[in-house]
Amino acid sequence: MTIKPISRCLAIVMAAAGATSFTASFKAAAAGAASAVAAYPTKPIRFLVGVAPGGGTDFAARLIGARLAERFGQPVITDNRTGATGNIALEMAARAPADGYTYAVFNVGHLTSAVLSRSARIDAAKDFSSVSQIASGTLMLAMNAGLPAKSLKEFIAHARSNPGRINYGSGGVASTQHLAMALLAHEAKLDLVHVPYKGTGPITVDLVSGQIQVSISNVLGFYPHVKAGRLVALAVTTDKRSPLAPDVATMTELGYPKVQVDIWQGVLAPARTPSAIIEKLSRAIAEIVAEPDVVQKLAAQGATPAGTSPKVFDKFLKDEAAKWLALAKAVNISAD
């Protein structure tokens, strides 16, 4: 039996079915899809945010949402759904219709909670499509001013001399603060005691009073106490110094390049959301975060704009997940 080339077979099939009709239908469908993307959005967009109003992630969601509403001519509603370290909002987004009208605005803590939890009902890799990173900020390692140390090197020497006697506070098990301190302890070979809290406010109060000796948290929360002499800033955790605390060296400068922790925010869409819609939203976010007044507003929160493409953000998320999974395995941390 002679097998005809596939191109010839296709030509025969098209001829039998009516090639002109087939081509016209295909072009009409493509034109319809392009028209739908051009018209998007035609109704309100919802941002599901897994934190209470007032935090950095909520601020980013509302800032970007307001600018998107101006551009698109449709409301962008910020829907705060707190609980389970962001997993409630992520679960709602994952189950939403993949039509481009529901997104999750989330942060690094929500990612780590999702990937480190054995009981999570979502799969961060399979249930979402990456849209864009909005911005990133830095954390500051600070200690109580009463400790006999004035630098990171001296603090590490003091901690090594007092194994199991230095307490550090975090926002809870597997929180960003917990993982950041665990990463430092792992790299510097320290035996520190973890004390979980329910928020940054109580951590700062106990750190200033000496109930705990050290912690990593947002620059905005710690630096006023550093300037007042109540805390000592030891380092920041990003690869560049923070413009809010330019006199504080980075972990890399001080010899710990692996202790790098960005506090970032980003946008996810339900899996199978049309890629053309995702690209349109991603481009809009990138343009918005580059606007001078938006840059200033983010800087006032200790953040710098990102505005990455879906492909770049997807790789970033995979790298972040792998990094924290490796640490969690090494130091036996679980989000459950």
Backbone torsions as a table, in degrees:
resi	resn	phi	psi	omega
1	MET	NA	135.1	179.4
2	THR	-90.9	128.7	178.6
3	ILE	-96.0	120.0	-179.3
4	LYS	-74.7	146.7	174.6
5	PRO	-55.2	145.8	-175.8
6	ILE	-60.7	-33.7	-180.0
7	SER	-64.6	-37.2	179.2
8	ARG	-70.7	-39.0	178.4
9	CYS	-61.4	-44.2	179.8
10	LEU	-61.1	-40.5	179.8
11	ALA	-62.9	-39.9	180.0
12	ILE	-64.9	-45.0	-179.8
13	VAL	-61.9	-45.3	-179.1
14	MET	-62.9	-38.5	179.6
15	ALA	-64.9	-41.8	-178.8
16	ALA	-65.5	-37.4	-176.8
17	ALA	-85.4	-15.7	-176.8
18	GLY	101.7	84.9	-174.6
19	ALA	-59.3	-38.1	-178.3
20	THR	-63.6	-43.7	179.4
21	SER	-65.1	-41.3	-179.8
22	PHE	-61.3	-49.3	-178.6
23	THR	-62.8	-41.7	-179.8
24	ALA	-63.8	-41.6	179.9
25	SER	-64.3	-42.1	-179.6
26	PHE	-62.5	-45.8	-179.6
27	LYS	-64.7	-37.1	179.4
28	ALA	-66.0	-41.3	179.1
29	ALA	-64.8	-43.3	179.6
30	ALA	-63.4	-42.2	179.4
31	ALA	-64.7	-37.8	178.4
32	GLY	-64.5	-41.6	179.2
33	ALA	-64.6	-43.4	179.5
34	ALA	-63.5	-39.0	179.5
35	SER	-65.8	-38.7	180.0
36	ALA	-64.9	-41.1	178.7
37	VAL	-66.4	-41.3	179.7
38	ALA	-62.2	-36.7	-178.7
39	ALA	-79.6	-19.1	-176.9
40	TYR	-62.4	136.5	-1.6
41	PRO	-92.8	155.3	178.8
42	THR	-113.7	4.2	177.4
43	LYS	-154.6	172.4	-176.6
44	PRO	-60.7	147.2	176.1
45	ILE	-102.9	143.1	178.6
46	ARG	-115.0	129.4	172.1
47	PHE	-102.4	113.1	174.2
48	LEU	-85.7	123.4	-175.1
49	VAL	-123.8	124.2	-174.5
50	GLY	-86.6	23.1	177.0
51	VAL	-131.4	163.2	178.1
52	ALA	-73.5	157.9	177.0
53	PRO	-57.0	140.3	175.8
54	GLY	110.3	-21.5	-179.8
55	GLY	-80.2	176.3	-177.3
56	GLY	-63.1	-39.3	179.9
57	THR	-70.0	-40.2	175.8
58	ASP	-62.9	-42.1	178.1
59	PHE	-58.9	-46.9	-179.2
60	ALA	-62.7	-42.9	-179.4
61	ALA	-61.9	-44.4	-178.0
62	ARG	-71.0	-37.6	179.0
63	LEU	-63.8	-50.2	179.9
64	ILE	-67.5	-40.3	-179.3
65	GLY	-60.6	-41.8	180.0
66	ALA	-64.2	-40.4	179.8
67	ARG	-71.9	-35.6	176.6
68	LEU	-64.8	-39.1	178.6
69	ALA	-61.2	-39.5	177.6
70	GLU	-63.9	-41.6	-178.3
71	ARG	-72.0	-44.0	-171.6
72	PHE	-90.4	-15.9	-178.4
73	GLY	71.7	20.7	177.4
74	GLN	-133.8	144.6	178.7
75	PRO	-62.5	145.9	171.1
76	VAL	-118.2	110.9	-172.5
77	ILE	-95.0	125.9	174.9
78	THR	-89.9	117.2	-176.0
79	ASP	-113.9	100.9	-177.9
80	ASN	-79.8	116.6	178.4
81	ARG	-124.6	90.6	-174.4
82	THR	-83.5	164.1	176.0
83	GLY	119.8	149.1	175.8
84	ALA	56.5	38.6	178.0
85	THR	50.1	46.7	176.6
86	GLY	89.2	-11.0	-174.6
87	ASN	-68.3	-27.9	178.7
88	ILE	-64.4	-46.6	178.6
89	ALA	-64.6	-40.6	179.9
90	LEU	-65.9	-40.1	178.2
91	GLU	-63.1	-41.1	178.9
92	MET	-63.5	-41.2	179.1
93	ALA	-66.3	-41.2	-178.9
94	ALA	-63.6	-32.3	-177.7
95	ARG	-89.7	-6.2	-177.3
96	ALA	-73.5	157.5	176.0
97	PRO	-58.8	139.4	-178.2
98	ALA	-86.7	59.9	-174.5
99	ASP	-114.0	5.1	177.9
100	GLY	87.7	13.3	-178.2
101	TYR	-117.3	1.9	174.9
102	THR	-136.4	131.2	179.9
103	TYR	-137.7	160.4	171.8
104	ALA	-108.0	128.2	170.2
105	VAL	-103.1	116.1	-169.9
106	PHE	-136.1	178.4	-177.9
107	ASN	-136.3	-178.4	-176.0
108	VAL	-60.2	-37.2	179.4
109	GLY	-64.5	-35.9	177.8
110	HIS	-68.6	-37.9	177.4
111	LEU	-63.3	-48.8	-177.6
112	THR	-64.2	-37.8	178.2
113	SER	-62.7	-41.5	-178.5
114	ALA	-67.5	-42.7	-174.7
115	VAL	-81.6	-21.4	-178.1
116	LEU	-96.8	-8.4	-177.7
117	SER	-86.7	129.0	177.3
118	ARG	-76.8	-21.1	-175.6
119	SER	-102.9	2.0	-179.2
120	ALA	-60.4	138.7	-177.9
121	ARG	-97.0	16.6	177.2
122	ILE	-130.1	156.5	174.9
123	ASP	-117.2	108.7	-174.3
124	ALA	-57.7	-29.6	-177.1
125	ALA	-82.2	-31.5	-173.4
126	LYS	-101.8	-25.2	-172.2
127	ASP	-90.5	-6.2	-174.6
128	PHE	-134.9	158.4	168.1
129	SER	-115.7	134.5	-178.7
130	SER	-72.9	140.2	177.8
131	VAL	-110.8	-64.7	-178.4
132	SER	-168.0	147.1	166.3
133	GLN	-81.9	135.0	-178.9
134	ILE	-86.6	-55.7	-174.9
135	ALA	-158.5	170.8	174.7
136	SER	-143.1	152.7	179.6
137	GLY	-135.3	-172.8	-175.7
138	THR	-125.5	155.6	173.5
139	LEU	-105.3	155.4	178.2
140	MET	-119.7	132.7	171.7
141	LEU	-88.9	119.6	-179.0
142	ALA	-133.7	151.5	179.1
143	MET	-129.5	160.5	175.8
144	ASN	-61.4	136.9	-175.4
145	ALA	-65.7	-13.3	-178.9
146	GLY	-80.7	-10.5	179.6
147	LEU	-71.6	147.6	179.8
148	PRO	-78.8	60.1	-179.7
149	ALA	-157.2	147.6	-180.0
150	LYS	-129.8	4.0	-179.0
151	SER	-148.2	167.7	178.1
152	LEU	-61.8	-42.7	180.0
153	LYS	-59.9	-43.5	-179.8
154	GLU	-70.1	-36.5	178.0
155	PHE	-64.1	-43.9	-179.9
156	ILE	-62.6	-42.0	177.5
157	ALA	-62.3	-41.3	179.0
158	HIS	-65.6	-42.8	-179.5
159	ALA	-65.9	-38.7	178.2
160	ARG	-65.9	-29.7	178.7
161	SER	-80.2	-12.4	-178.2
162	ASN	-131.3	61.9	-177.5
163	PRO	-61.7	134.2	178.1
164	GLY	74.5	10.4	-177.6
165	ARG	-119.4	-1.9	177.6
166	ILE	-104.1	119.0	-178.7
167	ASN	-97.6	138.2	174.1
168	TYR	-126.8	146.5	-178.8
169	GLY	-101.9	150.3	174.9
170	SER	-146.4	172.2	179.3
171	GLY	-79.0	8.6	178.1
172	GLY	134.4	167.8	-179.7
173	VAL	-61.4	129.6	-179.7
174	ALA	69.7	11.9	173.3
175	SER	-70.8	166.7	179.2
176	THR	-58.4	-42.0	179.6
177	GLN	-63.5	-42.5	178.4
178	HIS	-61.4	-48.4	-178.2
179	LEU	-65.6	-38.2	179.5
180	ALA	-64.1	-43.0	178.1
181	MET	-69.4	-37.5	177.2
182	ALA	-63.7	-37.6	177.5
183	LEU	-64.4	-44.1	177.2
184	LEU	-62.6	-45.8	-179.9
185	ALA	-61.6	-38.5	179.4
186	HIS	-65.6	-45.9	-177.4
187	GLU	-71.9	-35.7	-177.4
188	ALA	-94.9	-0.8	179.0
189	LYS	58.9	58.1	-179.4
190	LEU	-112.5	148.9	174.5
191	ASP	-108.2	94.0	-177.8
192	LEU	-111.1	157.7	-179.2
193	VAL	-105.7	123.5	-179.1
194	HIS	-85.6	129.7	176.4
195	VAL	-121.7	104.9	-178.2
196	PRO	-77.1	142.1	177.0
197	TYR	-124.4	175.2	178.8
198	LYS	-101.0	4.5	179.4
199	GLY	-180.0	166.6	-178.0
200	THR	-70.4	-33.3	-179.5
201	GLY	-56.4	-54.4	178.5
202	PRO	-61.9	-33.4	176.9
203	ILE	-61.3	-47.3	-178.1
204	THR	-63.4	-41.8	178.9
205	VAL	-59.7	-47.7	-177.8
206	ASP	-72.7	-29.7	176.9
207	LEU	-69.1	-43.7	179.0
208	VAL	-64.9	-38.0	-178.2
209	SER	-80.8	-13.5	178.4
210	GLY	93.9	6.2	176.9
211	GLN	-65.9	-33.8	168.8
212	ILE	-122.0	160.1	-171.7
213	GLN	-101.9	-24.5	-173.7
214	VAL	-156.0	155.5	175.6
215	SER	-164.5	161.9	171.9
216	ILE	-115.2	129.3	178.5
217	SER	-157.3	-175.7	-177.7
218	ASN	-61.0	139.2	178.8
219	VAL	-55.5	-40.6	-177.6
220	LEU	-60.2	-33.6	-178.6
221	GLY	-78.5	-34.7	-173.9
222	PHE	-93.7	-36.0	-167.6
223	TYR	-63.7	-35.7	175.2
224	PRO	-57.6	-35.6	178.5
225	HIS	-74.1	-29.6	175.1
226	VAL	-65.3	-46.5	-179.2
227	LYS	-65.9	-27.6	178.4
228	ALA	-84.5	-4.2	177.5
229	GLY	85.7	6.2	-179.5
230	ARG	-84.9	-26.3	177.5
231	LEU	-127.6	159.5	175.2
232	VAL	-115.2	122.3	177.2
233	ALA	-80.3	125.8	-177.6
234	LEU	-100.6	-34.1	-178.7
235	ALA	-175.1	164.4	167.9
236	VAL	-113.6	159.5	-166.9
237	THR	-102.4	5.7	178.4
238	THR	-100.4	171.2	-176.3
239	ASP	-76.4	-12.9	175.9
240	LYS	-124.8	153.7	178.1
241	ARG	-66.2	150.9	179.1
242	SER	-79.2	133.5	176.2
243	PRO	-63.7	-18.8	177.5
244	LEU	-81.2	-18.1	179.6
245	ALA	-144.2	64.1	-172.7
246	PRO	-65.3	-15.9	-179.8
247	ASP	-86.1	-4.4	-177.8
248	VAL	-97.9	123.8	-176.3
249	ALA	-72.4	158.9	176.4
250	THR	-84.5	162.0	175.8
251	MET	-60.6	-36.6	179.3
252	THR	-63.1	-45.2	178.2
253	GLU	-58.9	-32.2	-174.9
254	LEU	-94.9	9.0	172.2
255	GLY	100.3	10.4	-179.5
256	TYR	-128.2	69.5	-175.7
257	PRO	-65.2	-22.7	180.0
258	LYS	-78.9	-15.6	179.0
259	VAL	-87.7	72.2	-179.5
260	GLN	-122.0	119.0	-175.8
261	VAL	-135.0	113.0	174.4
262	ASP	-95.2	138.8	171.4
263	ILE	-100.9	98.0	-172.3
264	TRP	-113.4	162.1	173.6
265	GLN	-126.0	148.6	-179.8
266	GLY	-153.8	178.5	-176.8
267	VAL	-123.2	132.7	175.6
268	LEU	-120.0	148.4	174.1
269	ALA	-114.9	153.9	173.2
270	PRO	-57.2	145.2	177.8
271	ALA	-56.0	146.3	179.0
272	ARG	76.6	8.1	169.9
273	THR	-62.9	134.8	-177.7
274	PRO	-51.5	130.4	-175.9
275	SER	-61.7	-32.3	-180.0
276	ALA	-65.6	-36.2	177.1
277	ILE	-69.3	-43.1	177.9
278	ILE	-59.4	-44.3	179.7
279	GLU	-62.6	-40.1	-179.6
280	LYS	-64.1	-44.6	179.4
281	LEU	-67.1	-41.0	-179.9
282	SER	-60.9	-44.8	179.0
283	ARG	-62.6	-39.9	179.5
284	ALA	-64.1	-41.9	178.9
285	ILE	-63.7	-42.7	179.7
286	ALA	-60.9	-40.0	179.1
287	GLU	-69.7	-39.1	-179.0
288	ILE	-64.9	-46.7	-176.3
289	VAL	-71.4	-10.6	176.4
290	ALA	-90.7	-8.5	178.5
291	GLU	-66.8	134.1	-173.6
292	PRO	-53.1	-42.7	-178.1
293	ASP	-71.9	-29.8	175.9
294	VAL	-70.0	-41.2	176.0
295	VAL	-56.9	-42.9	179.7
296	GLN	-65.7	-41.9	179.7
297	LYS	-64.5	-40.3	177.7
298	LEU	-66.8	-41.0	-179.9
299	ALA	-60.6	-36.9	178.6
300	ALA	-64.7	-20.4	176.4
301	GLN	-96.1	5.2	-178.8
302	GLY	78.3	23.9	-176.2
303	ALA	-120.8	155.7	174.6
304	THR	-119.7	144.6	-176.5
305	PRO	-69.2	152.4	177.4
306	ALA	-119.4	-75.7	179.0
307	GLY	66.5	50.8	-177.0
308	THR	-85.8	159.7	177.3
309	SER	-73.2	161.6	177.1
310	PRO	-55.8	-41.0	-179.1
311	LYS	-64.8	-45.8	-179.6
312	VAL	-66.0	-41.9	-179.4
313	PHE	-66.9	-36.9	179.1
314	ASP	-62.0	-44.2	177.9
315	LYS	-64.6	-41.7	178.6
316	PHE	-58.2	-45.3	-179.0
317	LEU	-64.8	-39.7	178.8
318	LYS	-65.3	-40.3	178.2
319	ASP	-65.6	-42.0	178.9
320	GLU	-62.9	-45.4	-179.5
321	ALA	-61.2	-43.6	-179.8
322	ALA	-64.3	-40.5	-180.0
323	LYS	-60.3	-49.3	-176.2
324	TRP	-76.1	-29.9	174.3
325	LEU	-64.7	-40.9	178.8
326	ALA	-63.8	-42.7	178.8
327	LEU	-65.3	-45.8	-178.9
328	ALA	-58.4	-39.2	177.8
329	LYS	-67.1	-39.7	-177.3
330	ALA	-68.1	-34.8	-175.7
331	VAL	-113.6	8.3	174.4
332	ASN	61.0	56.3	176.0
333	ILE	-111.3	136.5	174.2
334	SER	-132.3	148.7	178.9
335	ALA	-78.4	-9.3	-178.8
336	ASP	-91.4	NA	NA
